[in-house]
Amino acid sequence: MQNKNSLVEFISYYAETQPDKFCLADKKNHMNYVEYFRYIIGFSRYLEKSGVKRGDRVVVKTIQMIPYLVSQMAIQLSGAVFVPLEKVIAAEKIQEIVSITEAKLIIAEKEGDYGCPFVPFTAVYEHGWDGDIPYGSFRFPRGEDTAEILFSTGTTGKSKGIELSNASVVAVAENVKYGVEMKPDNVEMIPVPLNHSHGLRRYYANMLNGSCVVVMDGVVFVNQIFEAMDKYHVTSMDLVPAMLAILLKLSKDRLGDYADKLDYIEIGSAKIPEKDKEALCKLLPHTRLYDFYGSTEAGCSCILDFNKFKGKKDCIGKPTCNSIIKFVDDEEGEIRISSQKSGLIITGGTMLMKGYYKDEALTADTLRGGYVYSSDEGYLGEDGLVYMLGRRGDIINIGGMKVDPAEIEEKVNQHPQIEDCACVPMQDDIAGQAPKLFVVMKEGEEFLPISIRNYLNDKLESYKLPKIIEQMEKIPRTYNGKIIRKKLI
């Protein structure tokens, strides 16, 4: 088991050793391991007949369905490179990524002007493998071979491709598996988009573990979520903070009905509001509730069970099994840190990216000496846990006092008349920097800056009070709820 270099090799192993075990489900179908592997073999042979060779890049437009996952593993079995794209993406962005990667073909639901040959997802079910499975004869990819390129696809600027080897994909799957103490009979629901690293890596961990995944398309249709949980006996869930907020809002206390069934919930990709943490802990007092820290470049590098370690403000937990966490100063010298002296968090380990695809300058700026350099400032606490104060560019330095804007936002969001908010640094002649606050008022509520400031007087130290408060129609956020602060600064 430990000598496998790729995820498709693990799936092959489980297809042979536990063929009838439940493996995958979506809103239309479900299958066991041997059925899954048969589709992977068949579609891999079809791709090869379509001209796909080892090392070729194959772009796949995401759908939250089994054929998407079959496509990925078929690409891997063929020795090609998986390049996923989000399901809602501009045609120009698709053409840009096809051009950058010199893609051999694209797999999608519908034909379009992609700039390369097209294969529909329907071909997955048309080309399953019917004969005996030739276990032992497959040429699985090597650990050092590129497995995938994950692109950031924002609306502006050049797309940035993060190149990951098979070895790094396996290592980050191990970080998740051992981090959450995954059981062999785990059944994990994943409603998170499967083109993003967060959702993909939870799927990877379950395939490495030989357990099961139930794929859903978001959490807005709450009844479908709970129906699938009952039907497949779900024991764990993967969420991003924005989805957690929606689920708590739409389902009320219904999640509490599963308190004795859910082994764990894992959440990542953005900071979780304290009120949502508290609500989840109350509903699921005995469930392990994990907050992951990491990045696409450096994997899932720290983990915290916030149901066990309550009241640990800014804590991101302990390093995962393949991760090395260090702290450096502005001159990149490793430092001994404490709550009084923080440093930039850098991450080492076998799960790191190979680099940014076709961008040596950006790679050299981020990946140095075997470590990925983040913009996150943090320290190691006396309890042996890692704490993160915030992103270096986001932290507000008020006369030497470092303030995470999320702390201010948390208090502002408790205001009964405010729908949403964001806080960013602004220049200040006396303190160097000061907090600037943007708010979205609830429908029908009047914007009164003095009233908001008075409300915050009892909740924040005086130096943390916003110097300027402005009204907005909508706070700019990413798909997973992260505030896009550069649009506000």
C-alpha positions, 0 to 999 in steps of 0.5 A: 500500500505504501509503495503506490505512486498515484491515486489511480494505483490505489483505486486499482488495488481496491478494485482487486481487493474489495471490488464490491465496496461502495465507492462513489455516488452522485445525484443519478448513479452510484457504483462500487470500486470494480465498477469505477475502475472498469469505467476508468480503464475503458475511458483511458483506452478511448482517450489513447485511441483519440490521440492522448499520449503520456504527458499530454494535457487534457482540460476537463470542465467540471461537473459534480458527477461521477463521469468527471471523476472517471475522466480524471482518473482515466487521464492519470492512468493514461499518463496524461495531465489533468487540467480541471476548469470550473463549471462557470467560466468565460469562453475566453478563459477556456481558450487561454488555458487551452493555449497555455497548456497546449491541451490535446483535447477538452472533456465537457458537457457541451461542444463549444469554441474551445480551441482544441478537440472536444469529447463529451462526458457521455463517452464515459459510460459508452466505453466501459471495460467489459473483459477481465481486468489485467491487474499487474499489467498497467503502466501506472504513472511515476511519482515525479510525473505531473498529475495535474495543473490547477489554475486560478481563473479570476476574472482579471489577469493571467491565469496561474497554473499550479503544477502538482506531481503524483507524489504530491497528490498522494502526500496531500491525500495522506495529510487529509486522511491521517489529519481527520483520523479517517475510518475505513468505512468512511462515507464523505459527502462533498458538495464543494466544487471539484475543480478546486483543490479543497474539494479534490483533496478530500476526494483523493483522501477517500480514494487513498483510504478505500472509502466512499464519496457522495458528490453533491452540487452545493448545499442550497437544495437542503432537502437533497443534502439530507436525503442523500445523507440518509440514503448513503449513511453519510459519516462525514462532510466537507464544506467551505465556510460560505457553504456552512453558513448557508447550510446553518441558515437554511436547515436551522437545527436539522444538522443536529439530528445527525449528531450521532451519525457524523464522525467529522466535518472538515472545513477549509479554504477560508476563515470560519466565522466564530458564530458559525463555529459556535453554532456547529459545536452546539449542534454536534458536541461529539463530532470532530470539527476540523479547520484546515489551513493550507494552499493549493501550492502547499497542500493541507499543512495544518489542522485543528479540531475546534470542537476539542480545542475551544477558545483558541483564537487565531489557532490553525492547529498542528502540522499534518503528517507530511508537513514542516512549518517554519517561521521567517523574518523579513530577511528570510532568516528562520526565527524563534517566534512567540505571540510577541514576535511573529513571522511569515509562515513557510511550508515544506514537505512532500506535498509541495507543488512542482511550481507554477506552470511555464512561469519560472520567475513566479516559481522562484519567488514563491518556492525557495529552498524546498519551502513555499513562502506564504504571506501569512503571519503567525507564531508557535504557541506555548501549547505547541500549536500554530497560530496565524494572525492574518495575511501580511498585506491584510494585517493592519499595523496600528502604531506597532499593534498588529490587528487582523481585520477578521477580528473587527469584521466578526464584531461588525457582523453581529450588528443586527442591521448589517448584512455583511462587511469588510475591513482593510488598512488605510494610511494614517498620519499618526498611527501609520495605519488605521482600520477602514470599514465597508458595510452592506446594510440589511434591506430597509435599514438606514446607514448611520456611521455614528450608530455603527461606531457607537455599537463597536465602542463596547466590543473593540479596543479604541485603537481597533475602531474603524476610522472611516466607515463606508456603505457598499451594495456588495462585498467582493468575495471569492466562490468560497467566501474569501473577501477580495481585499485588494479591490477595497484597498 
